[in-house]
Every structure is written in C-alpha cells, then in structure tokens.
C-alpha cells in the first residue's frame, strides 16, 4: 500500500516537473525569438 502510493506520487511529481520544464522551454524560446 505505502510503496504503491509512493510510486503514484513519484509519477505525479515527474509529470509536474515535465510540465514546468515544457513551459519554461516555451517561454525561453519566445523570449529568444
């Protein structure tokens, strides 16, 4: 139970980090352009 919850939490964390990285890359691309 605990390990399963930890795995799901890690996946959500990675997903949020990926979304933030994508937004940052878009902002950097717009500012650079």
PDB file as gemmi writes it, atoms N, CA and C in Angstrom:
CRYST1    1.000    1.000    1.000  90.00  90.00  90.00 P 1                      
ATOM      1  N   UNK A   1       0.854  -1.203   0.000  1.00  0.00           N  
ATOM      2  CA  UNK A   1       0.000   0.000   0.000  1.00  0.00           C  
ATOM      3  C   UNK A   1       0.891   1.257   0.000  1.00  0.00           C  
ATOM      4  N   UNK A   2       1.839   1.312   0.945  1.00  0.00           N  
ATOM      5  CA  UNK A   2       2.696   2.508   1.062  1.00  0.00           C  
ATOM      6  C   UNK A   2       3.558   2.647  -0.200  1.00  0.00           C  
ATOM      7  N   UNK A   3       4.139   1.527  -0.639  1.00  0.00           N  
ATOM      8  CA  UNK A   3       5.013   1.595  -1.815  1.00  0.00           C  
ATOM      9  C   UNK A   3       4.216   1.992  -3.053  1.00  0.00           C  
ATOM     10  N   UNK A   4       2.986   1.494  -3.163  1.00  0.00           N  
ATOM     11  CA  UNK A   4       2.151   1.833  -4.323  1.00  0.00           C  
ATOM     12  C   UNK A   4       1.832   3.329  -4.314  1.00  0.00           C  
ATOM     13  N   UNK A   5       1.511   3.846  -3.138  1.00  0.00           N  
ATOM     14  CA  UNK A   5       1.183   5.272  -3.039  1.00  0.00           C  
ATOM     15  C   UNK A   5       2.422   6.099  -3.360  1.00  0.00           C  
ATOM     16  N   UNK A   6       3.582   5.640  -2.907  1.00  0.00           N  
ATOM     17  CA  UNK A   6       4.820   6.363  -3.182  1.00  0.00           C  
ATOM     18  C   UNK A   6       5.107   6.385  -4.674  1.00  0.00           C  
ATOM     19  N   UNK A   7       4.865   5.247  -5.356  1.00  0.00           N  
ATOM     20  CA  UNK A   7       5.115   5.189  -6.798  1.00  0.00           C  
ATOM     21  C   UNK A   7       4.199   6.156  -7.542  1.00  0.00           C  
ATOM     22  N   UNK A   8       2.926   6.178  -7.181  1.00  0.00           N  
ATOM     23  CA  UNK A   8       1.983   7.077  -7.853  1.00  0.00           C  
ATOM     24  C   UNK A   8       2.369   8.524  -7.584  1.00  0.00           C  
ATOM     25  N   UNK A   9       2.795   8.809  -6.369  1.00  0.00           N  
ATOM     26  CA  UNK A   9       3.202  10.170  -6.023  1.00  0.00           C  
ATOM     27  C   UNK A   9       4.420  10.575  -6.834  1.00  0.00           C  
ATOM     28  N   UNK A  10       5.367   9.646  -7.020  1.00  0.00           N  
ATOM     29  CA  UNK A  10       6.554   9.952  -7.806  1.00  0.00           C  
ATOM     30  C   UNK A  10       6.189  10.238  -9.247  1.00  0.00           C  
ATOM     31  N   UNK A  11       5.259   9.458  -9.802  1.00  0.00           N  
ATOM     32  CA  UNK A  11       4.847   9.680 -11.191  1.00  0.00           C  
ATOM     33  C   UNK A  11       4.208  11.054 -11.344  1.00  0.00           C  
ATOM     34  N   UNK A  12       3.379  11.433 -10.379  1.00  0.00           N  
ATOM     35  CA  UNK A  12       2.723  12.747 -10.439  1.00  0.00           C  
ATOM     36  C   UNK A  12       3.785  13.842 -10.354  1.00  0.00           C  
ATOM     37  N   UNK A  13       4.765  13.658  -9.482  1.00  0.00           N  
ATOM     38  CA  UNK A  13       5.822  14.648  -9.324  1.00  0.00           C  
ATOM     39  C   UNK A  13       6.604  14.814 -10.620  1.00  0.00           C  
ATOM     40  N   UNK A  14       6.957  13.682 -11.257  1.00  0.00           N  
ATOM     41  CA  UNK A  14       7.701  13.750 -12.516  1.00  0.00           C  
ATOM     42  C   UNK A  14       6.861  14.439 -13.582  1.00  0.00           C  
ATOM     43  N   UNK A  15       5.561  14.164 -13.580  1.00  0.00           N  
ATOM     44  CA  UNK A  15       4.672  14.769 -14.586  1.00  0.00           C  
ATOM     45  C   UNK A  15       4.638  16.287 -14.398  1.00  0.00           C  
ATOM     46  N   UNK A  16       4.532  16.739 -13.136  1.00  0.00           N  
ATOM     47  CA  UNK A  16       4.514  18.182 -12.864  1.00  0.00           C  
ATOM     48  C   UNK A  16       5.835  18.809 -13.290  1.00  0.00           C  
ATOM     49  N   UNK A  17       6.946  18.140 -12.963  1.00  0.00           N  
ATOM     50  CA  UNK A  17       8.266  18.667 -13.337  1.00  0.00           C  
ATOM     51  C   UNK A  17       8.368  18.760 -14.864  1.00  0.00           C  
ATOM     52  N   UNK A  18       7.851  17.755 -15.561  1.00  0.00           N  
ATOM     53  CA  UNK A  18       7.896  17.769 -17.029  1.00  0.00           C  
ATOM     54  C   UNK A  18       7.080  18.921 -17.593  1.00  0.00           C  
ATOM     55  N   UNK A  19       5.901  19.168 -17.009  1.00  0.00           N  
ATOM     56  CA  UNK A  19       5.046  20.275 -17.479  1.00  0.00           C  
ATOM     57  C   UNK A  19       5.753  21.607 -17.266  1.00  0.00           C  
ATOM     58  N   UNK A  20       6.369  21.785 -16.100  1.00  0.00           N  
ATOM     59  CA  UNK A  20       7.072  23.037 -15.799  1.00  0.00           C  
ATOM     60  C   UNK A  20       8.236  23.224 -16.766  1.00  0.00           C  
ATOM     61  N   UNK A  21       8.983  22.147 -17.032  1.00  0.00           N  
ATOM     62  CA  UNK A  21      10.126  22.224 -17.947  1.00  0.00           C  
ATOM     63  C   UNK A  21       9.649  22.605 -19.342  1.00  0.00           C  
ATOM     64  N   UNK A  22       8.517  22.053 -19.767  1.00  0.00           N  
ATOM     65  CA  UNK A  22       7.973  22.368 -21.094  1.00  0.00           C  
ATOM     66  C   UNK A  22       7.573  23.840 -21.157  1.00  0.00           C  
ATOM     67  N   UNK A  23       6.928  24.340 -20.111  1.00  0.00           N  
ATOM     68  CA  UNK A  23       6.527  25.756 -20.084  1.00  0.00           C  
ATOM     69  C   UNK A  23       7.752  26.655 -20.108  1.00  0.00           C  
ATOM     70  N   UNK A  24       8.768  26.295 -19.340  1.00  0.00           N  
ATOM     71  CA  UNK A  24       9.995  27.107 -19.298  1.00  0.00           C  
ATOM     72  C   UNK A  24      10.655  27.118 -20.672  1.00  0.00           C  
ATOM     73  N   UNK A  25      10.696  25.982 -21.347  1.00  0.00           N  
ATOM     74  CA  UNK A  25      11.323  25.916 -22.670  1.00  0.00           C  
ATOM     75  C   UNK A  25      10.548  26.788 -23.657  1.00  0.00           C  
ATOM     76  N   UNK A  26       9.215  26.800 -23.549  1.00  0.00           N  
ATOM     77  CA  UNK A  26       8.392  27.630 -24.444  1.00  0.00           C  
ATOM     78  C   UNK A  26       8.657  29.107 -24.176  1.00  0.00           C  
ATOM     79  N   UNK A  27       8.731  29.478 -22.900  1.00  0.00           N  
ATOM     80  CA  UNK A  27       8.978  30.884 -22.532  1.00  0.00           C  
ATOM     81  C   UNK A  27      10.367  31.301 -23.030  1.00  0.00           C  
ATOM     82  N   UNK A  28      11.352  30.442 -22.826  1.00  0.00           N  
ATOM     83  CA  UNK A  28      12.714  30.764 -23.263  1.00  0.00           C  
ATOM     84  C   UNK A  28      12.749  30.892 -24.781  1.00  0.00           C  
ATOM     85  N   UNK A  29      12.027  30.026 -25.467  1.00  0.00           N  
ATOM     86  CA  UNK A  29      12.005  30.086 -26.930  1.00  0.00           C  
ATOM     87  C   UNK A  29      11.366  31.380 -27.413  1.00  0.00           C  
ATOM     88  N   UNK A  30      10.280  31.799 -26.763  1.00  0.00           N  
ATOM     89  CA  UNK A  30       9.592  33.042 -27.164  1.00  0.00           C  
ATOM     90  C   UNK A  30      10.494  34.250 -26.882  1.00  0.00           C  
ATOM     91  N   UNK A  31      11.129  34.270 -25.716  1.00  0.00           N  
ATOM     92  CA  UNK A  31      11.985  35.406 -25.355  1.00  0.00           C  
ATOM     93  C   UNK A  31      13.195  35.456 -26.290  1.00  0.00           C  
ATOM     94  N   UNK A  32      13.735  34.283 -26.631  1.00  0.00           N  
ATOM     95  CA  UNK A  32      14.903  34.235 -27.516  1.00  0.00           C  
ATOM     96  C   UNK A  32      14.501  34.696 -28.915  1.00  0.00           C  
ATOM     97  N   UNK A  33      13.311  34.312 -29.352  1.00  0.00           N  
ATOM     98  CA  UNK A  33      12.849  34.679 -30.692  1.00  0.00           C  
ATOM     99  C   UNK A  33      12.502  36.159 -30.707  1.00  0.00           C  
TER     100      UNK A  33                                                      
END                                                                             
